[in-house]
């Protein structure tokens, strides 16, 4: 059975890869140009970083640190 830490660890690389996958799908389908899709690549890494920061500041780690005070 999946627990929260497993889901968090699985979500980080998926978020990081999502920007590259979205950019590739836009470029392949021809809907947008490569120039318009270029900002999407770092967007996945930014989303993964924001997810990590959110987990550290408001997730179980932060709650455990708050309870130990």
Secondary structure, DSSP 4 states (H G I P E B T S, - for coil): ---HHHHHHHHHHHHHHHHHHHHHHHHHHTSS-HHHHTHHHHHHHHHHHHHHHHHHHHSHHHHHHHHT-
